Each structure stands twice: as structure tokens, then as C-alpha cells.
Amino acid sequence: MLLDISGLLCPLDQREPLHAMAVSCYMDAKRRISHGFVIAELVALANA
């Protein structure tokens, strides 16, 4: 699974309408791939 910012934020934010589905997909993935820039953006967005 290639994770972008929304693919990482949705499983973390319980207010997201598709939170439960995102958690399920995230947990079912055999591999999760992202990039440092995506992680940096996630941190900034999650703390906003």
C-alpha cells in the first residue's frame, strides 16, 4: 500500500467519515510504503 497524506491521516482521525474503512484497509495491507516528505506533511497537518 502506497500511503499519501490522506492515506495516513484518515486512519488517525476518528472524525473522518471513512475512518473505520481506512483503519481496516491499513491493517489488512501486507506492506505500507510512504516517504519522509509525506510524514513531515502529516505531522504539520495533524498539529494544525
PDB file of N, CA, C, O and CB in Angstrom:
ATOM      1  N   MET A   1       0.851  -1.163   0.000  1.00  0.00           N
ATOM      2  CA  MET A   1       0.000   0.000   0.000  1.00  0.00           C
ATOM      3  C   MET A   1       0.900   1.231   0.000  1.00  0.00           C
ATOM      4  O   MET A   1       1.738   1.396   0.886  1.00  0.00           O
ATOM      5  CB  MET A   1      -0.970  -0.005   1.220  1.00  0.00           C
ATOM      6  N   LEU A   2       0.723   2.088  -0.993  1.00  0.00           N
ATOM      7  CA  LEU A   2       1.445   3.356  -1.065  1.00  0.00           C
ATOM      8  C   LEU A   2       0.603   4.416  -0.375  1.00  0.00           C
ATOM      9  O   LEU A   2      -0.517   4.701  -0.797  1.00  0.00           O
ATOM     10  CB  LEU A   2       1.757   3.759  -2.547  1.00  0.00           C
ATOM     11  N   LEU A   3       1.142   4.994   0.680  1.00  0.00           N
ATOM     12  CA  LEU A   3       0.374   5.934   1.508  1.00  0.00           C
ATOM     13  C   LEU A   3       0.741   7.378   1.208  1.00  0.00           C
ATOM     14  O   LEU A   3       1.909   7.762   1.263  1.00  0.00           O
ATOM     15  CB  LEU A   3       0.600   5.646   2.989  1.00  0.00           C
ATOM     16  N   ASP A   4      -0.274   8.169   0.889  1.00  0.00           N
ATOM     17  CA  ASP A   4      -0.097   9.608   0.772  1.00  0.00           C
ATOM     18  C   ASP A   4      -0.630  10.241   2.059  1.00  0.00           C
ATOM     19  O   ASP A   4      -0.929   9.534   3.022  1.00  0.00           O
ATOM     20  CB  ASP A   4      -0.830  10.180  -0.503  1.00  0.00           C
ATOM     21  N   ILE A   5      -0.746  11.548   2.075  1.00  0.00           N
ATOM     22  CA  ILE A   5      -1.156  12.235   3.300  1.00  0.00           C
ATOM     23  C   ILE A   5      -2.545  11.810   3.763  1.00  0.00           C
ATOM     24  O   ILE A   5      -2.755  11.592   4.956  1.00  0.00           O
ATOM     25  CB  ILE A   5      -1.126  13.736   3.088  1.00  0.00           C
ATOM     26  N   SER A   6      -3.491  11.690   2.842  1.00  0.00           N
ATOM     27  CA  SER A   6      -4.846  11.302   3.253  1.00  0.00           C
ATOM     28  C   SER A   6      -4.893   9.847   3.695  1.00  0.00           C
ATOM     29  O   SER A   6      -5.675   9.485   4.574  1.00  0.00           O
ATOM     30  CB  SER A   6      -5.839  11.531   2.109  1.00  0.00           C
ATOM     31  N   GLY A   7      -4.054   9.012   3.083  1.00  0.00           N
ATOM     32  CA  GLY A   7      -3.993   7.605   3.478  1.00  0.00           C
ATOM     33  C   GLY A   7      -3.437   7.398   4.870  1.00  0.00           C
ATOM     34  O   GLY A   7      -3.680   6.365   5.495  1.00  0.00           O
ATOM     35  N   LEU A   8      -2.700   8.363   5.352  1.00  0.00           N
ATOM     36  CA  LEU A   8      -2.174   8.288   6.716  1.00  0.00           C
ATOM     37  C   LEU A   8      -3.057   9.024   7.712  1.00  0.00           C
ATOM     38  O   LEU A   8      -3.189   8.594   8.858  1.00  0.00           O
ATOM     39  CB  LEU A   8      -0.769   8.855   6.765  1.00  0.00           C
ATOM     40  N   LEU A   9      -3.656  10.115   7.293  1.00  0.00           N
ATOM     41  CA  LEU A   9      -4.447  10.921   8.223  1.00  0.00           C
ATOM     42  C   LEU A   9      -5.792  10.282   8.545  1.00  0.00           C
ATOM     43  O   LEU A   9      -6.229  10.314   9.696  1.00  0.00           O
ATOM     44  CB  LEU A   9      -4.668  12.305   7.651  1.00  0.00           C
ATOM     45  N   CYS A  10      -6.447   9.709   7.560  1.00  0.00           N
ATOM     46  CA  CYS A  10      -7.790   9.159   7.767  1.00  0.00           C
ATOM     47  C   CYS A  10      -7.826   8.071   8.850  1.00  0.00           C
ATOM     48  O   CYS A  10      -8.746   8.084   9.668  1.00  0.00           O
ATOM     49  CB  CYS A  10      -8.318   8.591   6.458  1.00  0.00           C
ATOM     50  N   PRO A  11      -6.881   7.138   8.895  1.00  0.00           N
ATOM     51  CA  PRO A  11      -6.938   6.144   9.971  1.00  0.00           C
ATOM     52  C   PRO A  11      -6.641   6.740  11.358  1.00  0.00           C
ATOM     53  O   PRO A  11      -7.003   6.155  12.379  1.00  0.00           O
ATOM     54  CB  PRO A  11      -5.953   5.025   9.679  1.00  0.00           C
ATOM     55  N   LEU A  12      -5.995   7.884  11.383  1.00  0.00           N
ATOM     56  CA  LEU A  12      -5.639   8.502  12.665  1.00  0.00           C
ATOM     57  C   LEU A  12      -6.738   9.401  13.225  1.00  0.00           C
ATOM     58  O   LEU A  12      -6.845   9.569  14.440  1.00  0.00           O
ATOM     59  CB  LEU A  12      -4.372   9.304  12.508  1.00  0.00           C
ATOM     60  N   ASP A  13      -7.548   9.973  12.351  1.00  0.00           N
ATOM     61  CA  ASP A  13      -8.553  10.961  12.756  1.00  0.00           C
ATOM     62  C   ASP A  13      -9.937  10.315  12.807  1.00  0.00           C
ATOM     63  O   ASP A  13     -10.529  10.025  11.767  1.00  0.00           O
ATOM     64  CB  ASP A  13      -8.557  12.169  11.784  1.00  0.00           C
ATOM     65  N   GLN A  14     -10.443  10.093  13.999  1.00  0.00           N
ATOM     66  CA  GLN A  14     -11.740   9.426  14.167  1.00  0.00           C
ATOM     67  C   GLN A  14     -12.910  10.259  13.654  1.00  0.00           C
ATOM     68  O   GLN A  14     -14.012   9.734  13.501  1.00  0.00           O
ATOM     69  CB  GLN A  14     -11.962   9.098  15.624  1.00  0.00           C
ATOM     70  N   ARG A  15     -12.696  11.535  13.388  1.00  0.00           N
ATOM     71  CA  ARG A  15     -13.757  12.392  12.855  1.00  0.00           C
ATOM     72  C   ARG A  15     -13.956  12.187  11.357  1.00  0.00           C
ATOM     73  O   ARG A  15     -14.972  12.618  10.811  1.00  0.00           O
ATOM     74  CB  ARG A  15     -13.442  13.854  13.136  1.00  0.00           C
ATOM     75  N   GLU A  16     -13.023  11.548  10.692  1.00  0.00           N
ATOM     76  CA  GLU A  16     -13.135  11.305   9.254  1.00  0.00           C
ATOM     77  C   GLU A  16     -14.293  10.351   8.974  1.00  0.00           C
ATOM     78  O   GLU A  16     -14.436   9.339   9.660  1.00  0.00           O
ATOM     79  CB  GLU A  16     -11.813  10.729   8.691  1.00  0.00           C
ATOM     80  N   PRO A  17     -15.124  10.661   7.973  1.00  0.00           N
ATOM     81  CA  PRO A  17     -16.278   9.805   7.672  1.00  0.00           C
ATOM     82  C   PRO A  17     -15.907   8.361   7.324  1.00  0.00           C
ATOM     83  O   PRO A  17     -16.673   7.445   7.622  1.00  0.00           O
ATOM     84  CB  PRO A  17     -17.053  10.398   6.533  1.00  0.00           C
ATOM     85  N   LEU A  18     -14.774   8.147   6.714  1.00  0.00           N
ATOM     86  CA  LEU A  18     -14.353   6.798   6.311  1.00  0.00           C
ATOM     87  C   LEU A  18     -13.269   6.226   7.227  1.00  0.00           C
ATOM     88  O   LEU A  18     -12.491   5.363   6.821  1.00  0.00           O
ATOM     89  CB  LEU A  18     -13.846   6.820   4.876  1.00  0.00           C
ATOM     90  N   HIS A  19     -13.231   6.715   8.454  1.00  0.00           N
ATOM     91  CA  HIS A  19     -12.199   6.289   9.408  1.00  0.00           C
ATOM     92  C   HIS A  19     -12.161   4.775   9.585  1.00  0.00           C
ATOM     93  O   HIS A  19     -11.089   4.180   9.483  1.00  0.00           O
ATOM     94  CB  HIS A  19     -12.431   6.950  10.756  1.00  0.00           C
ATOM     95  N   ALA A  20     -13.293   4.141   9.844  1.00  0.00           N
ATOM     96  CA  ALA A  20     -13.324   2.692  10.105  1.00  0.00           C
ATOM     97  C   ALA A  20     -12.831   1.903   8.895  1.00  0.00           C
ATOM     98  O   ALA A  20     -12.089   0.933   9.050  1.00  0.00           O
ATOM     99  CB  ALA A  20     -14.749   2.244  10.477  1.00  0.00           C
ATOM    100  N   MET A  21     -13.236   2.308   7.697  1.00  0.00           N
ATOM    101  CA  MET A  21     -12.782   1.618   6.495  1.00  0.00           C
ATOM    102  C   MET A  21     -11.284   1.826   6.292  1.00  0.00           C
ATOM    103  O   MET A  21     -10.579   0.900   5.893  1.00  0.00           O
ATOM    104  CB  MET A  21     -13.562   2.110   5.264  1.00  0.00           C
ATOM    105  N   ALA A  22     -10.799   3.024   6.562  1.00  0.00           N
ATOM    106  CA  ALA A  22      -9.384   3.323   6.411  1.00  0.00           C
ATOM    107  C   ALA A  22      -8.538   2.492   7.371  1.00  0.00           C
ATOM    108  O   ALA A  22      -7.479   1.991   6.992  1.00  0.00           O
ATOM    109  CB  ALA A  22      -9.132   4.807   6.639  1.00  0.00           C
ATOM    110  N   VAL A  23      -9.001   2.345   8.606  1.00  0.00           N
ATOM    111  CA  VAL A  23      -8.282   1.524   9.583  1.00  0.00           C
ATOM    112  C   VAL A  23      -8.240   0.076   9.116  1.00  0.00           C
ATOM    113  O   VAL A  23      -7.202  -0.579   9.207  1.00  0.00           O
ATOM    114  CB  VAL A  23      -8.943   1.621  10.976  1.00  0.00           C
ATOM    115  N   SER A  24      -9.357  -0.419   8.622  1.00  0.00           N
ATOM    116  CA  SER A  24      -9.427  -1.795   8.143  1.00  0.00           C
ATOM    117  C   SER A  24      -8.464  -2.023   6.972  1.00  0.00           C
ATOM    118  O   SER A  24      -7.725  -3.007   6.961  1.00  0.00           O
ATOM    119  CB  SER A  24     -10.863  -2.135   7.722  1.00  0.00           C
ATOM    120  N   CYS A  25      -8.473  -1.132   6.006  1.00  0.00           N
ATOM    121  CA  CYS A  25      -7.575  -1.256   4.853  1.00  0.00           C
ATOM    122  C   CYS A  25      -6.118  -1.164   5.287  1.00  0.00           C
ATOM    123  O   CYS A  25      -5.275  -1.929   4.819  1.00  0.00           O
ATOM    124  CB  CYS A  25      -7.883  -0.169   3.811  1.00  0.00           C
ATOM    125  N   TYR A  26      -5.825  -0.227   6.183  1.00  0.00           N
ATOM    126  CA  TYR A  26      -4.456  -0.049   6.672  1.00  0.00           C
ATOM    127  C   TYR A  26      -3.968  -1.319   7.378  1.00  0.00           C
ATOM    128  O   TYR A  26      -2.843  -1.767   7.154  1.00  0.00           O
ATOM    129  CB  TYR A  26      -4.377   1.163   7.632  1.00  0.00           C
ATOM    130  N   MET A  27      -4.809  -1.887   8.220  1.00  0.00           N
ATOM    131  CA  MET A  27      -4.411  -3.082   8.970  1.00  0.00           C
ATOM    132  C   MET A  27      -4.283  -4.312   8.065  1.00  0.00           C
ATOM    133  O   MET A  27      -3.474  -5.197   8.344  1.00  0.00           O
ATOM    134  CB  MET A  27      -5.422  -3.362  10.081  1.00  0.00           C
ATOM    135  N   ASP A  28      -5.070  -4.377   6.986  1.00  0.00           N
ATOM    136  CA  ASP A  28      -5.037  -5.521   6.079  1.00  0.00           C
ATOM    137  C   ASP A  28      -3.854  -5.485   5.107  1.00  0.00           C
ATOM    138  O   ASP A  28      -3.510  -6.509   4.518  1.00  0.00           O
ATOM    139  CB  ASP A  28      -6.326  -5.584   5.300  1.00  0.00           C
ATOM    140  N   ALA A  29      -3.241  -4.336   4.938  1.00  0.00           N
ATOM    141  CA  ALA A  29      -2.131  -4.211   3.989  1.00  0.00           C
ATOM    142  C   ALA A  29      -0.925  -5.014   4.460  1.00  0.00           C
ATOM    143  O   ALA A  29      -0.546  -4.956   5.630  1.00  0.00           O
ATOM    144  CB  ALA A  29      -1.743  -2.733   3.802  1.00  0.00           C
ATOM    145  N   LYS A  30      -0.336  -5.755   3.549  1.00  0.00           N
ATOM    146  CA  LYS A  30       0.850  -6.542   3.886  1.00  0.00           C
ATOM    147  C   LYS A  30       2.085  -5.647   4.003  1.00  0.00           C
ATOM    148  O   LYS A  30       2.949  -5.881   4.848  1.00  0.00           O
ATOM    149  CB  LYS A  30       1.086  -7.634   2.831  1.00  0.00           C
ATOM    150  N   ARG A  31       2.162  -4.616   3.145  1.00  0.00           N
ATOM    151  CA  ARG A  31       3.276  -3.664   3.184  1.00  0.00           C
ATOM    152  C   ARG A  31       2.714  -2.264   3.112  1.00  0.00           C
ATOM    153  O   ARG A  31       1.711  -2.020   2.440  1.00  0.00           O
ATOM    154  CB  ARG A  31       4.283  -3.913   2.023  1.00  0.00           C
ATOM    155  N   ARG A  32       3.361  -1.341   3.807  1.00  0.00           N
ATOM    156  CA  ARG A  32       2.965   0.065   3.776  1.00  0.00           C
ATOM    157  C   ARG A  32       4.191   0.890   3.409  1.00  0.00           C
ATOM    158  O   ARG A  32       5.225   0.813   4.072  1.00  0.00           O
ATOM    159  CB  ARG A  32       2.362   0.525   5.151  1.00  0.00           C
ATOM    160  N   ILE A  33       4.064   1.676   2.351  1.00  0.00           N
ATOM    161  CA  ILE A  33       5.197   2.464   1.859  1.00  0.00           C
ATOM    162  C   ILE A  33       4.780   3.930   1.827  1.00  0.00           C
ATOM    163  O   ILE A  33       3.675   4.261   1.398  1.00  0.00           O
ATOM    164  CB  ILE A  33       5.660   1.978   0.438  1.00  0.00           C
ATOM    165  N   SER A  34       5.670   4.801   2.282  1.00  0.00           N
ATOM    166  CA  SER A  34       5.434   6.237   2.218  1.00  0.00           C
ATOM    167  C   SER A  34       6.775   6.921   2.001  1.00  0.00           C
ATOM    168  O   SER A  34       7.753   6.270   1.633  1.00  0.00           O
ATOM    169  CB  SER A  34       4.732   6.762   3.516  1.00  0.00           C
ATOM    170  N   HIS A  35       6.826   8.206   2.221  1.00  0.00           N
ATOM    171  CA  HIS A  35       8.043   8.979   2.011  1.00  0.00           C
ATOM    172  C   HIS A  35       8.192   9.969   3.158  1.00  0.00           C
ATOM    173  O   HIS A  35       7.200  10.381   3.760  1.00  0.00           O
ATOM    174  CB  HIS A  35       8.016   9.716   0.637  1.00  0.00           C
ATOM    175  N   GLY A  36       9.394  10.340   3.454  1.00  0.00           N
ATOM    176  CA  GLY A  36       9.664  11.279   4.531  1.00  0.00           C
ATOM    177  C   GLY A  36       8.933  12.599   4.400  1.00  0.00           C
ATOM    178  O   GLY A  36       8.503  13.176   5.399  1.00  0.00           O
ATOM    179  N   PHE A  37       8.789  13.084   3.169  1.00  0.00           N
ATOM    180  CA  PHE A  37       8.069  14.343   2.951  1.00  0.00           C
ATOM    181  C   PHE A  37       6.594  14.195   3.297  1.00  0.00           C
ATOM    182  O   PHE A  37       5.979  15.131   3.807  1.00  0.00           O
ATOM    183  CB  PHE A  37       8.223  14.806   1.496  1.00  0.00           C
ATOM    184  N   VAL A  38       6.023  13.025   3.022  1.00  0.00           N
ATOM    185  CA  VAL A  38       4.623  12.774   3.374  1.00  0.00           C
ATOM    186  C   VAL A  38       4.463  12.751   4.885  1.00  0.00           C
ATOM    187  O   VAL A  38       3.499  13.301   5.418  1.00  0.00           O
ATOM    188  CB  VAL A  38       4.131  11.443   2.761  1.00  0.00           C
ATOM    189  N   ILE A  39       5.400  12.120   5.576  1.00  0.00           N
ATOM    190  CA  ILE A  39       5.367  12.066   7.042  1.00  0.00           C
ATOM    191  C   ILE A  39       5.484  13.481   7.615  1.00  0.00           C
ATOM    192  O   ILE A  39       4.763  13.829   8.550  1.00  0.00           O
ATOM    193  CB  ILE A  39       6.512  11.160   7.589  1.00  0.00           C
ATOM    194  N   ALA A  40       6.381  14.293   7.065  1.00  0.00           N
ATOM    195  CA  ALA A  40       6.557  15.666   7.539  1.00  0.00           C
ATOM    196  C   ALA A  40       5.269  16.467   7.353  1.00  0.00           C
ATOM    197  O   ALA A  40       4.884  17.234   8.236  1.00  0.00           O
ATOM    198  CB  ALA A  40       7.724  16.349   6.797  1.00  0.00           C
ATOM    199  N   GLU A  41       4.602  16.295   6.211  1.00  0.00           N
ATOM    200  CA  GLU A  41       3.344  16.995   5.963  1.00  0.00           C
ATOM    201  C   GLU A  41       2.257  16.506   6.910  1.00  0.00           C
ATOM    202  O   GLU A  41       1.445  17.297   7.389  1.00  0.00           O
ATOM    203  CB  GLU A  41       2.902  16.807   4.508  1.00  0.00           C
ATOM    204  N   LEU A  42       2.239  15.205   7.181  1.00  0.00           N
ATOM    205  CA  LEU A  42       1.266  14.632   8.108  1.00  0.00           C
ATOM    206  C   LEU A  42       1.421  15.241   9.497  1.00  0.00           C
ATOM    207  O   LEU A  42       0.427  15.604  10.126  1.00  0.00           O
ATOM    208  CB  LEU A  42       1.423  13.105   8.177  1.00  0.00           C
ATOM    209  N   VAL A  43       2.637  15.357   9.975  1.00  0.00           N
ATOM    210  CA  VAL A  43       2.888  15.922  11.299  1.00  0.00           C
ATOM    211  C   VAL A  43       2.391  17.358  11.354  1.00  0.00           C
ATOM    212  O   VAL A  43       1.738  17.756  12.318  1.00  0.00           O
ATOM    213  CB  VAL A  43       4.390  15.859  11.646  1.00  0.00           C
ATOM    214  N   ALA A  44       2.700  18.136  10.318  1.00  0.00           N
ATOM    215  CA  ALA A  44       2.261  19.534  10.288  1.00  0.00           C
ATOM    216  C   ALA A  44       0.739  19.628  10.251  1.00  0.00           C
ATOM    217  O   ALA A  44       0.151  20.443  10.962  1.00  0.00           O
ATOM    218  CB  ALA A  44       2.862  20.259   9.075  1.00  0.00           C
ATOM    219  N   LEU A  45       0.104  18.809   9.436  1.00  0.00           N
ATOM    220  CA  LEU A  45      -1.340  18.847   9.293  1.00  0.00           C
ATOM    221  C   LEU A  45      -2.044  18.359  10.562  1.00  0.00           C
ATOM    222  O   LEU A  45      -3.049  18.940  10.974  1.00  0.00           O
ATOM    223  CB  LEU A  45      -1.767  18.007   8.099  1.00  0.00           C
ATOM    224  N   ALA A  46      -1.533  17.314  11.172  1.00  0.00           N
ATOM    225  CA  ALA A  46      -2.142  16.764  12.373  1.00  0.00           C
ATOM    226  C   ALA A  46      -2.029  17.712  13.572  1.00  0.00           C
ATOM    227  O   ALA A  46      -2.850  17.663  14.488  1.00  0.00           O
ATOM    228  CB  ALA A  46      -1.501  15.434  12.707  1.00  0.00           C
ATOM    229  N   ASN A  47      -1.033  18.552  13.559  1.00  0.00           N
ATOM    230  CA  ASN A  47      -0.847  19.502  14.656  1.00  0.00           C
ATOM    231  C   ASN A  47      -1.500  20.852  14.383  1.00  0.00           C
ATOM    232  O   ASN A  47      -1.415  21.754  15.216  1.00  0.00           O
ATOM    233  CB  ASN A  47       0.625  19.699  14.920  1.00  0.00           C
ATOM    234  N   ALA A  48      -2.142  21.004  13.244  1.00  0.00           N
ATOM    235  CA  ALA A  48      -2.769  22.292  12.885  1.00  0.00           C
ATOM    236  C   ALA A  48      -4.116  22.434  13.558  1.00  0.00           C
ATOM    237  O   ALA A  48      -4.792  23.447  13.378  1.00  0.00           O
ATOM    238  CB  ALA A  48      -2.930  22.419  11.358  1.00  0.00           C
TER     239      ALA A  48
END
